[in-house]
Amino acid sequence: MKYIVPQPDLTVCDYESLSDEAKENAYKEWSSSSQSEYGWYREAEDTMDAFCDLFNIRITNYNIGAYQRSFINFELINDNYNYDIDFDNIKGVRLWKYLYNILSKEKTKYGNGRIIDKKYKTYTKNDKTRTSKIICERVSDITNCPLTGVCFDCWIMDAIEEYLFPGTHKNIKFDKKSDVTLYDIIDECFGLFIKYVVEDIEYSDSKEYFEECPATEKMYLENGTEYCDWCEFDKNNKEHHYQIVAE
């Protein structure tokens, strides 16, 4: 829709009414401005912090961004318990139990559940229902944003879930699983986390994202220059001090 604003005598358009050239100008202007900056860095860092607290990890250096080298350098801290753990040699069943025990003790961000809960069999005897010591089901809440409540939790925990419950994520493979160390798994976690965050950053700066959200919230001059927010335009013209141009 196009509108003529009497003062200062301008033709103002919504995004859909712009020419292809003007749309491209609008996108380039938005992309080069601070409006297109990734708005979820803090949440991503909160997930990293919670993950490191959970598994006793120290990040020594990191950089995550689009169109540049992204990395997370880390080390495992050997004071999670009252005894030292040989992280280089904890493998196989011991590693599985180590991860499982941590997640079965840690509460999720919201609710009273654990990241991994155990469901026990029940049986009835003499009209009384009792709980057996036999586990009938393991309930994983890893993919339900257990650390901070945002999607970054799932991205950083995928590799651990695949290690504990093989076949959960078809895109993650652990070759020679018996030789996998804790460092290998954490490194895979950070690698996937970086991959997904970078993809999200690139998408948030794409024309596709711009046309899905930011573009629809603005009003533009005919050349694609941003004029004002739609809500501001509507508020300032409540009494219809403009003329709709027939298209």
C-alpha positions in Angstrom: 0.0 0.0 0.0 1.2 3.5 -0.8 0.3 6.6 1.2 0.7 10.3 0.5 1.6 12.2 3.7 0.5 15.8 3.2 3.2 17.2 5.4 5.9 17.2 4.3 4.3 15.9 1.1 5.9 12.5 0.8 4.9 9.2 -0.7 5.4 6.5 1.8 5.0 2.7 1.1 4.9 -0.5 2.9 7.6 -3.0 1.9 5.4 -5.0 -0.5 4.7 -1.9 -2.6 8.3 -1.1 -3.3 10.0 -1.9 -6.6 12.5 -4.8 -6.7 15.3 -2.2 -6.8 13.9 -0.3 -3.8 13.5 -3.6 -1.9 17.1 -4.4 -2.5 18.1 -0.9 -1.3 16.0 -1.4 1.9 17.6 -4.7 2.6 21.2 -3.4 2.1 20.5 -0.4 4.3 19.1 -2.6 7.1 22.0 -5.2 6.7 24.7 -2.5 7.0 23.0 -0.9 10.1 23.1 -2.1 13.7 19.6 -3.3 13.4 20.8 -6.5 11.8 23.2 -7.3 14.6 22.6 -10.8 16.1 20.4 -10.3 19.2 20.9 -13.6 20.9 24.6 -13.5 21.9 23.9 -13.1 25.6 21.6 -16.2 25.6 24.2 -18.2 23.7 26.8 -17.2 26.3 24.5 -18.1 29.1 24.1 -21.6 27.7 27.9 -21.9 27.4 28.3 -20.9 31.0 25.6 -23.3 32.3 27.1 -26.1 30.2 30.6 -25.5 31.6 29.3 -25.4 35.2 27.6 -28.7 34.7 30.6 -30.5 33.4 33.3 -28.6 35.1 34.8 -27.0 32.0 37.0 -23.9 31.8 36.8 -22.0 28.5 40.2 -20.4 27.8 39.3 -18.5 24.7 36.5 -18.4 22.1 35.2 -16.6 19.1 31.9 -17.2 17.4 30.7 -15.3 14.4 29.7 -15.5 10.8 32.2 -15.2 7.9 35.2 -15.6 10.3 37.0 -18.4 12.1 34.9 -19.6 15.0 36.3 -21.7 17.8 36.0 -22.6 21.5 39.2 -23.6 23.4 38.6 -25.3 26.7 40.1 -27.5 29.4 38.5 -30.0 31.7 38.9 -29.2 35.4 39.8 -32.1 37.6 38.0 -31.1 40.8 34.4 -32.2 40.1 34.5 -34.7 42.9 36.8 -35.4 45.9 39.0 -37.6 43.8 40.9 -37.0 40.6 39.5 -38.3 37.3 41.8 -39.4 34.5 39.9 -37.8 31.7 42.2 -39.3 29.1 41.3 -42.8 30.1 37.7 -42.7 31.2 36.0 -44.4 28.3 33.3 -46.9 27.4 31.0 -47.9 30.2 32.8 -45.7 32.8 32.3 -42.6 30.6 28.7 -43.5 29.9 28.0 -43.8 33.7 29.9 -40.6 34.4 27.8 -38.6 32.0 24.6 -40.3 33.0 25.2 -39.7 36.7 25.8 -36.0 36.2 22.6 -35.6 34.1 20.5 -37.7 36.4 21.3 -35.5 39.4 21.0 -32.1 37.7 17.6 -30.4 37.8 16.3 -28.8 34.6 16.0 -25.0 34.4 12.2 -25.1 34.8 10.2 -27.6 36.9 11.4 -30.1 39.4 12.5 -32.8 37.0 16.1 -34.0 36.3 17.8 -33.7 32.9 17.6 -37.5 32.8 14.9 -39.1 34.9 14.4 -42.7 35.8 10.9 -44.4 35.8 10.7 -47.5 37.9 8.3 -50.4 37.5 5.4 -50.5 39.9 3.5 -53.6 41.2 0.5 -54.1 43.4 0.4 -56.6 46.3 -2.2 -56.9 49.0 -4.0 -53.8 47.6 -0.9 -51.7 48.0 1.1 -50.3 45.1 4.9 -50.4 45.5 7.7 -49.2 43.3 10.2 -51.7 42.1 14.0 -51.1 42.0 13.9 -52.2 38.3 14.1 -49.3 35.9 11.5 -49.6 33.1 12.3 -46.4 31.3 14.8 -43.6 31.1 13.3 -40.3 30.3 15.6 -37.8 28.6 14.9 -34.1 28.9 18.1 -33.1 27.2 16.3 -31.7 24.1 13.9 -29.6 26.2 16.3 -26.7 26.9 17.3 -27.9 30.4 20.1 -25.5 31.1 18.7 -22.0 30.6 15.4 -22.6 28.9 16.4 -21.5 25.3 17.2 -23.5 22.2 20.9 -23.1 22.5 20.8 -25.7 25.3 19.6 -28.4 22.8 22.3 -27.4 20.3 25.1 -27.8 22.9 23.7 -31.1 24.4 23.0 -33.0 21.1 26.3 -34.9 21.1 25.9 -36.0 24.7 22.4 -37.3 24.0 23.6 -39.2 21.0 26.4 -40.8 23.0 24.0 -41.8 25.8 21.1 -42.8 23.6 22.6 -43.9 20.2 20.4 -43.2 17.1 18.8 -40.1 18.6 20.7 -37.8 16.2 21.5 -39.4 12.8 23.9 -36.6 11.9 26.2 -37.3 14.8 28.6 -40.3 14.5 31.0 -41.6 17.1 33.5 -43.8 15.3 35.1 -46.5 17.5 32.9 -45.5 20.4 34.9 -47.5 22.9 37.9 -45.1 22.3 35.8 -41.9 22.7 37.0 -39.8 25.6 35.1 -37.1 27.6 37.3 -34.5 25.8 36.1 -35.8 22.4 32.5 -35.6 23.4 32.8 -32.0 24.8 34.7 -31.0 21.7 31.9 -32.4 19.6 29.3 -30.5 21.7 31.1 -27.2 21.2 31.6 -27.9 17.5 27.9 -28.5 16.9 27.1 -25.5 19.1 29.3 -23.2 17.0 27.8 -24.7 13.7 24.2 -24.0 14.7 24.9 -20.6 16.2 26.8 -19.4 13.1 24.0 -20.7 10.9 21.5 -18.7 13.0 23.7 -15.6 12.8 23.9 -15.9 9.0 20.2 -16.4 8.7 19.4 -13.4 10.9 21.4 -11.3 8.5 19.8 -12.8 5.4 17.3 -11.2 3.0 14.9 -14.1 3.8 14.8 -13.2 7.5 14.6 -9.4 6.7 11.5 -10.0 4.5 9.9 -12.3 7.1 10.1 -9.8 10.0 12.0 -6.5 10.1 10.8 -5.4 6.6 7.1 -5.8 7.5 7.5 -3.6 10.5 8.7 -0.5 8.6 7.4 2.1 6.2 9.7 3.3 3.3 10.1 6.1 0.9 9.8 4.9 -2.8 13.5 4.5 -3.2 13.7 2.0 -0.3 14.9 4.4 2.4 13.4 3.6 5.8 10.9 6.3 6.8 9.6 5.1 10.2 8.1 2.1 12.0 4.7 1.1 10.9 3.2 1.5 14.4 4.6 5.0 14.6 3.1 5.8 11.1 -0.2 4.4 12.1 -0.2 6.3 15.5 0.7 9.6 13.9 -2.1 9.2 11.3 -5.0 8.0 13.5 -7.2 10.7 12.0 -6.1 9.6 8.5 -4.1 12.7 7.6 -2.9 10.9 4.5 -4.2 9.8 1.2 -4.1 6.2 0.1 -2.7 5.9 -3.5 -4.6 3.5 -5.7 -2.3 0.8 -7.2 
